[in-house]
């Protein structure tokens, strides 16, 4: 009695012969697209490969699949260090936060990223440094569009982008460790300006306004 070869079993359905094929148990995650970013889902996380359609993104996807073939529990990006550009990491960060933060926060991150990309968008993330971050900050000051507090805020947002990149293994930890030591600009720093602090409303203005307010509001103001 011979053994059954399951790969050669043939059934007839609707008059056609069909070879029963075993189901694949270990399919690799798909190479997906979100705007201009290529990514794959793995263990509930997005693994970013780079700009959609670029040779680097395809190479990173192949490395990702190759690594999964060796270890199906691989949790993070494969071989991204030294390959991802700052513009790619910044764009991936925006994709990540747009559905998680309110529009005002996303807008401020976009403005901060604008200064970063304008100067260093085309360099690899592992080449970013404290001096480059200070150069970005100096450019913010030079435009005279941001007060000192906003310059410090936008500089902090750039740091947060790199911190996120470390978490996703898109940025070497040494890069974030280096730029996080950049201190905030203190009051009176050359080229900066501060808005005047809001002063308390004079009592006579409050007294003159109360008669014109609704009773409930006026009662709270007394």
ZASESE-764750 format. One record per residue (C-alpha): residue number from 1; x, y, z. Coordinates in Angstrom, 1 decimal, padded with zeros to 4 digits, always signed. Layout:
BEGIN
<node i="NUM" X="X" Y="Y" Z="Z"/>
...
//
This chain:
BEGIN
<node i="1" X="+000.0" Y="+000.0" Z="+000.0"/>
<node i="2" X="+001.5" Y="+003.3" Z="-001.1"/>
<node i="3" X="+001.5" Y="+006.6" Z="+000.8"/>
<node i="4" X="-000.8" Y="+009.4" Z="-000.2"/>
<node i="5" X="+000.9" Y="+012.4" Z="-001.6"/>
<node i="6" X="-001.3" Y="+015.3" Z="-000.6"/>
<node i="7" X="+000.3" Y="+017.7" Z="-003.1"/>
<node i="8" X="-000.9" Y="+015.5" Z="-005.9"/>
<node i="9" X="-004.5" Y="+015.1" Z="-004.8"/>
<node i="10" X="-006.9" Y="+016.2" Z="-007.5"/>
<node i="11" X="-010.5" Y="+017.0" Z="-007.1"/>
<node i="12" X="-013.1" Y="+017.7" Z="-009.7"/>
<node i="13" X="-015.3" Y="+020.9" Z="-009.2"/>
<node i="14" X="-017.7" Y="+022.1" Z="-011.9"/>
<node i="15" X="-016.0" Y="+019.8" Z="-014.4"/>
<node i="16" X="-012.5" Y="+021.3" Z="-013.8"/>
<node i="17" X="-009.6" Y="+019.7" Z="-012.2"/>
<node i="18" X="-008.2" Y="+021.5" Z="-009.2"/>
<node i="19" X="-005.0" Y="+020.7" Z="-007.3"/>
<node i="20" X="-005.3" Y="+021.2" Z="-003.6"/>
<node i="21" X="-002.5" Y="+023.5" Z="-002.4"/>
<node i="22" X="-001.5" Y="+023.8" Z="+001.2"/>
<node i="23" X="-002.3" Y="+027.2" Z="+002.8"/>
<node i="24" X="+000.7" Y="+029.4" Z="+003.5"/>
<node i="25" X="+001.1" Y="+029.9" Z="+007.3"/>
<node i="26" X="+003.9" Y="+032.5" Z="+007.3"/>
<node i="27" X="+002.9" Y="+035.2" Z="+004.9"/>
<node i="28" X="+005.0" Y="+038.3" Z="+005.1"/>
<node i="29" X="+003.3" Y="+041.6" Z="+005.9"/>
<node i="30" X="+002.3" Y="+043.6" Z="+002.8"/>
<node i="31" X="+004.3" Y="+046.7" Z="+001.7"/>
<node i="32" X="+001.6" Y="+049.4" Z="+002.2"/>
<node i="33" X="+001.4" Y="+053.0" Z="+001.3"/>
<node i="34" X="+000.3" Y="+056.1" Z="+003.3"/>
<node i="35" X="+000.8" Y="+059.3" Z="+001.3"/>
<node i="36" X="+004.4" Y="+059.0" Z="+000.2"/>
<node i="37" X="+005.6" Y="+056.6" Z="+002.9"/>
<node i="38" X="+006.0" Y="+052.8" Z="+002.5"/>
<node i="39" X="+005.3" Y="+050.8" Z="+005.6"/>
<node i="40" X="+004.2" Y="+047.3" Z="+006.9"/>
<node i="41" X="+002.1" Y="+046.3" Z="+009.8"/>
<node i="42" X="+003.8" Y="+044.0" Z="+012.3"/>
<node i="43" X="+002.7" Y="+043.1" Z="+015.9"/>
<node i="44" X="+000.3" Y="+046.0" Z="+015.8"/>
<node i="45" X="+002.9" Y="+048.6" Z="+014.8"/>
<node i="46" X="+003.8" Y="+050.4" Z="+011.6"/>
<node i="47" X="+007.2" Y="+049.6" Z="+010.4"/>
<node i="48" X="+008.4" Y="+052.4" Z="+008.0"/>
<node i="49" X="+010.6" Y="+051.5" Z="+005.0"/>
<node i="50" X="+011.1" Y="+055.0" Z="+003.5"/>
<node i="51" X="+009.7" Y="+057.0" Z="+000.6"/>
<node i="52" X="+007.2" Y="+054.9" Z="-001.4"/>
<node i="53" X="+008.7" Y="+053.5" Z="-004.6"/>
<node i="54" X="+012.2" Y="+054.5" Z="-003.8"/>
<node i="55" X="+015.1" Y="+052.0" Z="-004.1"/>
<node i="56" X="+015.8" Y="+052.5" Z="-000.4"/>
<node i="57" X="+012.3" Y="+051.7" Z="+000.6"/>
<node i="58" X="+012.3" Y="+048.5" Z="-001.4"/>
<node i="59" X="+015.6" Y="+047.5" Z="+000.0"/>
<node i="60" X="+014.4" Y="+048.1" Z="+003.6"/>
<node i="61" X="+011.2" Y="+046.1" Z="+002.9"/>
<node i="62" X="+013.2" Y="+043.2" Z="+001.6"/>
<node i="63" X="+015.5" Y="+043.3" Z="+004.6"/>
<node i="64" X="+012.4" Y="+043.4" Z="+006.8"/>
<node i="65" X="+011.0" Y="+040.3" Z="+005.2"/>
<node i="66" X="+014.3" Y="+038.6" Z="+005.3"/>
<node i="67" X="+014.6" Y="+039.3" Z="+009.0"/>
<node i="68" X="+011.1" Y="+038.0" Z="+009.6"/>
<node i="69" X="+012.0" Y="+034.8" Z="+007.9"/>
<node i="70" X="+014.7" Y="+034.3" Z="+010.5"/>
<node i="71" X="+012.7" Y="+035.5" Z="+013.4"/>
<node i="72" X="+008.9" Y="+036.0" Z="+013.2"/>
<node i="73" X="+008.9" Y="+037.9" Z="+016.5"/>
<node i="74" X="+011.0" Y="+040.7" Z="+015.0"/>
<node i="75" X="+009.4" Y="+043.8" Z="+016.5"/>
<node i="76" X="+010.9" Y="+046.8" Z="+014.8"/>
<node i="77" X="+012.4" Y="+048.4" Z="+011.7"/>
<node i="78" X="+015.3" Y="+046.5" Z="+010.0"/>
<node i="79" X="+018.5" Y="+048.1" Z="+008.9"/>
<node i="80" X="+017.2" Y="+051.7" Z="+009.0"/>
<node i="81" X="+020.0" Y="+053.3" Z="+010.9"/>
<node i="82" X="+022.2" Y="+055.4" Z="+008.6"/>
<node i="83" X="+019.8" Y="+055.0" Z="+005.7"/>
<node i="84" X="+016.7" Y="+057.0" Z="+006.5"/>
<node i="85" X="+016.8" Y="+060.7" Z="+005.6"/>
<node i="86" X="+015.6" Y="+063.3" Z="+008.1"/>
<node i="87" X="+012.8" Y="+064.3" Z="+005.7"/>
<node i="88" X="+011.6" Y="+060.6" Z="+005.6"/>
<node i="89" X="+011.5" Y="+060.4" Z="+009.4"/>
<node i="90" X="+009.7" Y="+063.7" Z="+009.7"/>
<node i="91" X="+007.1" Y="+062.7" Z="+007.2"/>
<node i="92" X="+006.6" Y="+059.3" Z="+008.9"/>
<node i="93" X="+006.1" Y="+061.2" Z="+012.2"/>
<node i="94" X="+003.4" Y="+063.4" Z="+010.7"/>
<node i="95" X="+001.6" Y="+060.3" Z="+009.3"/>
<node i="96" X="+001.7" Y="+058.8" Z="+012.8"/>
<node i="97" X="+000.3" Y="+061.9" Z="+014.7"/>
<node i="98" X="-002.3" Y="+063.2" Z="+012.3"/>
<node i="99" X="-005.0" Y="+060.9" Z="+013.6"/>
<node i="100" X="-003.8" Y="+061.1" Z="+017.3"/>
<node i="101" X="-003.4" Y="+064.8" Z="+017.9"/>
<node i="102" X="-005.7" Y="+067.8" Z="+017.5"/>
<node i="103" X="-005.1" Y="+070.0" Z="+014.4"/>
<node i="104" X="-003.4" Y="+072.8" Z="+016.3"/>
<node i="105" X="-000.7" Y="+070.5" Z="+017.6"/>
<node i="106" X="-000.2" Y="+069.0" Z="+014.2"/>
<node i="107" X="+000.0" Y="+072.4" Z="+012.6"/>
<node i="108" X="+002.8" Y="+073.5" Z="+015.0"/>
<node i="109" X="+004.7" Y="+070.3" Z="+014.4"/>
<node i="110" X="+004.5" Y="+071.0" Z="+010.6"/>
<node i="111" X="+005.8" Y="+074.5" Z="+011.1"/>
<node i="112" X="+008.7" Y="+073.2" Z="+013.2"/>
<node i="113" X="+009.4" Y="+070.5" Z="+010.7"/>
<node i="114" X="+009.6" Y="+073.2" Z="+008.0"/>
<node i="115" X="+012.6" Y="+074.7" Z="+009.6"/>
<node i="116" X="+014.2" Y="+071.3" Z="+010.0"/>
<node i="117" X="+013.6" Y="+070.1" Z="+006.4"/>
<node i="118" X="+014.6" Y="+073.4" Z="+004.8"/>
<node i="119" X="+018.1" Y="+073.0" Z="+006.2"/>
<node i="120" X="+018.7" Y="+069.3" Z="+006.7"/>
<node i="121" X="+015.9" Y="+067.3" Z="+005.1"/>
<node i="122" X="+018.3" Y="+065.6" Z="+002.6"/>
<node i="123" X="+020.8" Y="+064.3" Z="+005.1"/>
<node i="124" X="+020.7" Y="+060.9" Z="+006.9"/>
<node i="125" X="+019.3" Y="+061.0" Z="+010.4"/>
<node i="126" X="+022.6" Y="+059.8" Z="+012.0"/>
<node i="127" X="+024.3" Y="+063.0" Z="+010.8"/>
<node i="128" X="+022.1" Y="+065.3" Z="+012.8"/>
<node i="129" X="+023.8" Y="+066.9" Z="+015.8"/>
<node i="130" X="+023.4" Y="+069.5" Z="+018.5"/>
<node i="131" X="+025.0" Y="+072.2" Z="+016.3"/>
<node i="132" X="+022.6" Y="+071.4" Z="+013.5"/>
<node i="133" X="+019.7" Y="+071.7" Z="+015.9"/>
<node i="134" X="+021.1" Y="+075.1" Z="+017.1"/>
<node i="135" X="+021.4" Y="+076.2" Z="+013.5"/>
<node i="136" X="+017.7" Y="+075.4" Z="+013.0"/>
<node i="137" X="+016.9" Y="+077.4" Z="+016.1"/>
<node i="138" X="+019.0" Y="+080.3" Z="+014.9"/>
<node i="139" X="+017.0" Y="+080.3" Z="+011.7"/>
<node i="140" X="+013.8" Y="+080.5" Z="+013.6"/>
<node i="141" X="+015.1" Y="+083.5" Z="+015.6"/>
<node i="142" X="+016.4" Y="+085.1" Z="+012.4"/>
<node i="143" X="+012.9" Y="+085.1" Z="+010.7"/>
<node i="144" X="+011.5" Y="+087.3" Z="+013.6"/>
<node i="145" X="+008.2" Y="+085.4" Z="+013.2"/>
<node i="146" X="+008.5" Y="+083.5" Z="+016.5"/>
<node i="147" X="+008.9" Y="+084.8" Z="+020.0"/>
<node i="148" X="+011.5" Y="+083.3" Z="+022.3"/>
<node i="149" X="+009.0" Y="+080.9" Z="+023.9"/>
<node i="150" X="+007.8" Y="+079.6" Z="+020.5"/>
<node i="151" X="+011.3" Y="+079.2" Z="+019.3"/>
<node i="152" X="+012.0" Y="+077.0" Z="+022.4"/>
<node i="153" X="+008.7" Y="+075.2" Z="+021.8"/>
<node i="154" X="+009.5" Y="+074.4" Z="+018.2"/>
<node i="155" X="+013.0" Y="+073.3" Z="+019.1"/>
<node i="156" X="+011.5" Y="+071.0" Z="+021.7"/>
<node i="157" X="+009.1" Y="+069.6" Z="+019.0"/>
<node i="158" X="+012.1" Y="+068.7" Z="+016.8"/>
<node i="159" X="+013.6" Y="+066.8" Z="+019.7"/>
<node i="160" X="+010.3" Y="+064.9" Z="+020.1"/>
<node i="161" X="+010.4" Y="+063.9" Z="+016.5"/>
<node i="162" X="+013.8" Y="+062.4" Z="+017.0"/>
<node i="163" X="+012.7" Y="+060.7" Z="+020.2"/>
<node i="164" X="+009.9" Y="+059.1" Z="+018.3"/>
<node i="165" X="+012.3" Y="+058.0" Z="+015.7"/>
<node i="166" X="+014.4" Y="+056.3" Z="+018.3"/>
<node i="167" X="+011.3" Y="+054.5" Z="+019.6"/>
<node i="168" X="+010.6" Y="+053.2" Z="+016.1"/>
<node i="169" X="+014.2" Y="+052.4" Z="+015.5"/>
<node i="170" X="+014.5" Y="+054.9" Z="+012.7"/>
<node i="171" X="+017.0" Y="+057.1" Z="+014.5"/>
<node i="172" X="+020.1" Y="+055.9" Z="+016.5"/>
<node i="173" X="+019.7" Y="+056.5" Z="+020.2"/>
<node i="174" X="+023.0" Y="+058.4" Z="+020.2"/>
<node i="175" X="+021.6" Y="+061.1" Z="+018.0"/>
<node i="176" X="+018.7" Y="+061.9" Z="+020.4"/>
<node i="177" X="+021.0" Y="+061.6" Z="+023.4"/>
<node i="178" X="+023.2" Y="+064.3" Z="+021.9"/>
<node i="179" X="+020.5" Y="+066.8" Z="+020.8"/>
<node i="180" X="+018.5" Y="+066.5" Z="+024.1"/>
<node i="181" X="+021.3" Y="+068.4" Z="+025.9"/>
<node i="182" X="+020.6" Y="+071.6" Z="+023.9"/>
<node i="183" X="+019.3" Y="+074.1" Z="+026.4"/>
<node i="184" X="+016.4" Y="+076.4" Z="+025.9"/>
<node i="185" X="+017.1" Y="+080.1" Z="+025.1"/>
<node i="186" X="+016.9" Y="+082.2" Z="+028.2"/>
<node i="187" X="+015.1" Y="+085.5" Z="+028.4"/>
<node i="188" X="+017.2" Y="+088.3" Z="+026.8"/>
<node i="189" X="+019.0" Y="+086.0" Z="+024.3"/>
<node i="190" X="+020.4" Y="+088.0" Z="+021.3"/>
<node i="191" X="+017.9" Y="+088.4" Z="+018.5"/>
<node i="192" X="+014.9" Y="+087.1" Z="+020.4"/>
<node i="193" X="+011.8" Y="+088.9" Z="+021.6"/>
<node i="194" X="+009.1" Y="+088.3" Z="+024.2"/>
<node i="195" X="+005.5" Y="+089.4" Z="+024.1"/>
<node i="196" X="+004.4" Y="+091.6" Z="+027.0"/>
<node i="197" X="+002.9" Y="+089.8" Z="+029.9"/>
<node i="198" X="-000.8" Y="+090.2" Z="+030.3"/>
<node i="199" X="-001.7" Y="+092.6" Z="+033.1"/>
<node i="200" X="-004.7" Y="+092.3" Z="+035.4"/>
<node i="201" X="-007.8" Y="+094.3" Z="+034.4"/>
<node i="202" X="-008.0" Y="+097.5" Z="+036.5"/>
<node i="203" X="-010.8" Y="+097.5" Z="+039.1"/>
<node i="204" X="-012.4" Y="+100.6" Z="+037.7"/>
<node i="205" X="-012.8" Y="+098.9" Z="+034.3"/>
<node i="206" X="-014.5" Y="+095.9" Z="+036.0"/>
<node i="207" X="-016.8" Y="+098.2" Z="+038.0"/>
<node i="208" X="-017.8" Y="+100.1" Z="+034.9"/>
<node i="209" X="-018.5" Y="+096.9" Z="+032.9"/>
<node i="210" X="-020.7" Y="+095.1" Z="+035.5"/>
<node i="211" X="-023.9" Y="+097.0" Z="+034.9"/>
<node i="212" X="-023.9" Y="+095.9" Z="+031.2"/>
<node i="213" X="-023.4" Y="+092.2" Z="+031.9"/>
<node i="214" X="-026.1" Y="+089.5" Z="+032.4"/>
<node i="215" X="-027.0" Y="+089.0" Z="+036.0"/>
<node i="216" X="-025.3" Y="+085.6" Z="+036.4"/>
<node i="217" X="-022.0" Y="+086.9" Z="+034.9"/>
<node i="218" X="-022.1" Y="+090.1" Z="+036.8"/>
<node i="219" X="-022.7" Y="+088.2" Z="+040.1"/>
<node i="220" X="-019.6" Y="+086.1" Z="+039.4"/>
<node i="221" X="-017.6" Y="+089.3" Z="+038.8"/>
<node i="222" X="-018.5" Y="+090.9" Z="+042.1"/>
//
